[in-house]
Amino acid sequence: MNRGKYNFTFLFFYVTIITLLFSCQKQKKNYYESIAFNDIKLSSSPKPGSWRYNHDEQFQTFEDFQKLKKIKPQPGKNIIYLQPIGTFDELQKKEIALTQHYLKTYFQQETKVLPVLPNTIFPEKVKRISKEGQEQVLAGYVLDSILIKRKPKDAIVLMGITEKDLFPLPEWNYVFGLASYEDGVGITSIYRFADGQLTDSNFNKSLLRLIKISSHEIGHMFGISHCLNANCVMNGTNSLSETDYHLARACSLCQRKLNSSIHYDNKKRLLELKNFFEKQHLNTELSLSQQDLNLVQ
């Protein structure tokens, strides 16, 4: 019997198995590579009137993002605050409470709602009557003269929510929101989200618009530019119809950027988002989160 031949065969077989096992481990996809399968790529030809059609923006790579000077949560300064300004009915209060819960889940950071400020905080000089007949408030004033001065010391971000329509400049008709990314403050108006009147029947439409725009603006505050990678909550938007088209889901690249600044458990976040969407009957977002979970379970 040639024992040397059999020992060599066994050794060859053993090395082959170890190599295959190592190769399988090496090729195992990480979280972002896995969910990238569900990214919906953007059209190479943006529609006239869309944000991408009107703005020539540069693609922000992960390496570009890492080089940026940006705000990050740190001990003693890691809470997201919402500041309601105005007079809100019960449905609007519910919408703000759900937005608080969503932002806490989306960013995996403690999120609190501050006591409501009255509309009398807006002086007459920053108001105007629009061509449509409603009162509007100068968005920049809200940032510079209200929010920055009232930002709590333990806040990483302060997001105002008003029921008044906003305008950014005299030549602009309106704006959904405005933010100072360096100061970590922003303002969002819910005036246009419910098409005039918030009701039970259009509540989810308005809520989805609010959580998209709020998470989008806060994402900017954490250094994420407009997304050119896929259909994503970080896409730029020119209209409510464009906001509705964009997903509440952040694409794999934008999630990677966010997690590099705010270290959280990706699977825990994804499961909590799924539970939120399921409870609120936001079916498209529920389906997408379930598809992501299927890839990382």
For each residue, the residues with C-beta under 8 A, 3 or more apart:
1: 6
2: 5 6
3: 6 7
4: 7 8
5: 2 8 9
6: 1 2 3 9 10
7: 3 4 10 11
8: 4 5 11 12
9: 5 6 12 13
10: 6 7 13 14
11: 7 8 14 15
12: 8 9 15 16
13: 9 10 16 17
14: 10 11 17 18
15: 11 12 18 19
16: 12 13 19 20
17: 13 14 20 21
18: 14 15 21 22
19: 15 16 22 23
20: 16 17 23 24
21: 17 18 24 25
22: 18 19 25 26
23: 19 20 26 27
24: 20 21 27 28
25: 21 22 28
26: 22 23
27: 23 24
28: 24 25
29: 33 34
30: 33 34
31: 34 35 266 267 296
32: 35 36 252 253 255 256
33: 29 30 36 252
34: 29 30 31 37 295 296
35: 31 32 38 39 252 255 292 295 296
36: 32 33 39 251 252 253
37: 34 295
38: 35 252 288 291 292 295
39: 35 36 229 230 231 232 251 252
40: 230 231 247
41: 230 231
42: 46 52 228 229 230 231 235
43: 46 47
44:
45:
46: 42 43 50 51 52 53
47: 43 50 53
48: 53
49: 53 54 238 239
50: 46 47 53 54 238 242
51: 46 54 55 226 235 236 237 238 242
52: 42 46 55 57 228 235 236
53: 46 47 48 49 50
54: 49 50 51 238
55: 51 52 226 236
56:
57: 52 225 226 228 236
58: 225
59: 228 229
60: 64 65 224 225 226 228 257
61: 64 65
62: 65 66 253 256 257 260
63: 66 67
64: 60 61 67 68
65: 60 61 62 68 223 224 225 257 260
66: 62 63 260
67: 63 64
68: 64 65 223
69:
70: 181 222 223 261
71: 156 157 181 184 221 222 223
72: 156 222 261 262
73: 77 78 109 156 261 262
74: 77 78 156
75: 78
76: 153 154
77: 73 74 153 154 155 156
78: 73 74 75 109 110 154 156
79: 109 110 111 112 152 154 155 156
80: 103 104 107 109 110 111 112 155 156 157 159 218
81: 111 112 113 114 151 152 155 157 158 159
82: 96 99 100 103 111 112 113 114 159 160 161
83: 114 117 147 150 158 159 160 161
84: 88 96 113 114 116 117 160 161 162
85: 116 117 118 119 121 142 146 160 161 162 164
86: 116 117 118 119 162 163 164
87: 118 119 163
88: 84 92 93 96 116 163
89: 92 93 198
90: 93 94
91: 94 95 198 199 200 203
92: 88 89 95 96 163 190 198
93: 88 89 90 96 97
94: 90 91 97 98 203
95: 91 92 98 99 190 198 203 206 207 210
96: 82 84 88 92 93 99 100 113 161
97: 93 94 100 101 113
98: 94 95 101 102 207 211 280
99: 82 95 96 102 103 161 207 210 211 214
100: 82 96 97 103 104 111 112 113
101: 97 98 104 105 111 276
102: 98 99 105 106 211 214 215 276
103: 80 82 99 100 106 107 109 111 159 211 214 215 218
104: 80 100 101 107 108 109 110 111
105: 101 102 108 269 272 273 276
106: 102 103 211 215 269 273
107: 80 103 104 111 215 218 258 262
108: 104 105 262 264 265 268 269
109: 73 78 79 80 103 104 156 262
110: 78 79 80 104
111: 79 80 81 82 100 101 103 104 107
112: 79 80 81 82 100
113: 81 82 84 96 97 100
114: 81 82 83 84 150 152
115:
116: 84 85 86 88
117: 83 84 85 86 121 146
118: 85 86 87 121
119: 85 86 87 122 164
120:
121: 85 117 118 146
122: 119 126 127 137 141 142 164
123: 126 127
124: 127
125:
126: 122 123 137 138 141
127: 122 123 124 135 136 137 138
128: 135 136 138 167
129: 133 134 135 136
130: 133 134 135 136 165 167 173 174
131: 173
132:
133: 129 130
134: 129 130 165 191
135: 127 128 129 130 164 165
136: 127 128 129 130 164 165 166 167 174
137: 122 126 127 141 142 162 164 165 166 167
138: 126 127 128 141 142 166 167 168
139: 142 143 166 167 168 175 177 178 187
140: 143 144 168 178
141: 122 126 137 138 144 145 146
142: 85 122 137 138 139 145 146 147 160 162 166 178 187
143: 139 140 146 147 148 178 179 180 183 185 186 187
144: 140 141 147 148 180
145: 141 142 148 149
146: 85 117 121 141 142 143 149 150 160
147: 83 142 143 144 150 151 158 160 185 186 187
148: 143 144 145 151 180 183 185
149: 145 146
150: 83 114 146 147 158
151: 81 147 148 155 158 183 184 185
152: 79 81 114 155 158
153: 76 77
154: 76 77 78 79
155: 77 79 80 81 151 152 158 184
156: 71 72 73 74 77 78 79 80 109 184
157: 71 80 81 184 185 186 218 221
158: 81 83 147 150 151 152 155 184 185 186
159: 80 81 82 83 103 185 186 187 188 214 217 218
160: 82 83 84 85 142 146 147 185 186 187 188
161: 82 83 84 85 96 99 187 188 189 190 210 214
162: 84 85 86 137 142 166 187 188 189 190 191
163: 86 87 88 92 189 190 191
164: 85 86 119 122 135 136 137 189 191
165: 130 134 135 136 137 174 189 191 192
166: 136 137 138 139 142 162 174 175 176 177 178 187 189 191
167: 128 130 136 137 138 139 170 172 173 174 175
168: 138 139 140 172 175 178
169: 172
170: 167
171:
172: 167 168 169 175
173: 130 131 167
174: 130 136 165 166 167 189 192
175: 139 166 167 168 172 178 189
176: 166 188 189 192 213 237 240 243
177: 139 166 186 187 188 189 213 217
178: 139 140 142 143 166 168 175 186 187
179: 143 185 186 187 217 220 221
180: 143 144 148 183 184 185 186
181: 70 71 184 220 221 223
182:
183: 143 148 151 180
184: 71 151 155 156 157 158 180 181 221
185: 143 147 148 151 157 158 159 160 179 180
186: 143 147 157 158 159 160 177 178 179 180 217 218 221
187: 139 142 143 147 159 160 161 162 166 177 178 179
188: 159 160 161 162 176 177 210 213 214 217
189: 161 162 163 164 165 166 174 175 176 177 192
190: 92 95 161 162 163 193 194 198 206 210
191: 134 162 163 164 165 166
192: 165 174 176 189 195 240
193: 190 198 205 206 209 210 240
194: 190 197 198 199 202 203 205 206
195: 192 202 205
196:
197: 194 202
198: 89 91 92 95 190 193 194 202 203 206
199: 91 194 202 203
200: 91 203
201:
202: 194 195 197 198 199 205 206
203: 91 94 95 194 198 199 200 206 207
204: 207 208 280 281 282
205: 193 194 195 202 208 209 244
206: 95 190 193 194 198 202 203 209 210
207: 95 98 99 203 204 210 211 280 282
208: 204 205 211 212 244 248 282 285
209: 193 205 206 212 213 240 243 244
210: 95 99 161 188 190 193 206 207 213 214
211: 98 99 102 103 106 207 208 214 215 248
212: 208 209 215 216 233 243 246 248
213: 176 177 188 209 210 216 217 243
214: 99 102 103 159 161 188 210 211 217 218
215: 102 103 106 107 211 212 218 219 233 248 250
216: 212 213 219 220 233 234 237
217: 159 177 179 186 188 213 214 220 221
218: 80 103 107 157 159 186 214 215 221 222
219: 215 216 222 224 233 234 250 254 258
220: 179 181 216 217 223 224 225 234
221: 71 157 179 181 184 186 217 218
222: 70 71 72 218 219 257 258 261 262
223: 65 68 70 71 181 220 257 261
224: 60 65 219 220 227 234 254 257 258
225: 57 58 60 65 220 234
226: 51 55 57 60 234 235 236
227: 224 230 232 233 234 235 250 251 253 254
228: 42 52 57 59 60
229: 39 42 59 232 251 252 253 254
230: 39 40 41 42 227 251 252 253
231: 39 40 41 42 235 245 246 247 251
232: 39 227 229 235 246 247 249 250 251 254
233: 212 215 216 219 227 246 247 248 249 250 254
234: 216 219 220 224 225 226 227 250 251 254
235: 42 51 52 226 227 231 232 242 246
236: 51 52 55 57 226
237: 51 176 216 242 243 246
238: 49 50 51 54 242
239: 49 242 243
240: 176 192 193 209 243 244
241: 244 245
242: 50 51 235 237 238 239 245 246
243: 176 209 212 213 237 239 240 246
244: 205 208 209 240 241
245: 231 241 242
246: 212 231 232 233 235 237 242 243
247: 40 231 232 233 284 285 288
248: 208 211 212 215 233 282 285
249: 232 233 285 288 289 292
250: 215 219 227 232 233 234 254 255 258
251: 36 39 227 229 230 231 232 234 254 255
252: 32 33 35 36 38 39 229 230 255 256
253: 32 36 62 227 229 230 256 257
254: 219 224 227 229 232 233 234 250 251 257 258
255: 32 35 250 251 252 258 259 266
256: 32 62 252 253 259 260
257: 60 62 65 222 223 224 253 254 260 261
258: 107 219 222 224 250 254 255 261 262
259: 255 256 262 263 264 266
260: 62 65 66 256 257 263
261: 70 72 73 222 223 257 258
262: 72 73 107 108 109 222 258 259
263: 259 260
264: 108 259 268 269
265: 108 268 269
266: 31 255 259 269 270 296
267: 31 270 271 293 296
268: 108 264 265 271 272
269: 105 106 108 264 265 266 272 273
270: 266 267 273 274 289 292 293 296
271: 267 268 274 275 293
272: 105 268 269 275 276
273: 105 106 269 270 276 277 285 289
274: 270 271 277 278 286 289 290 293
275: 271 272 278 279
276: 101 102 105 272 273 279 280 282
277: 273 274 280 282 283 285 286 289
278: 274 275 281 286
279: 275 276
280: 98 204 207 276 277
281: 204 278 286
282: 204 207 208 248 276 277 285 286
283: 277 286 287
284: 247 287 288
285: 208 247 248 249 273 277 282 288 289
286: 274 277 278 281 282 283 289 290
287: 283 284 290 291
288: 38 247 249 284 285 291 292
289: 249 270 273 274 277 285 286 292 293
290: 274 286 287 293 294
291: 38 287 288 294 295
292: 35 38 249 270 288 289 295 296
293: 267 270 271 274 289 290 296 297
294: 290 291 297
295: 34 35 37 38 291 292
296: 31 34 35 266 267 270 292 293
297: 293 294
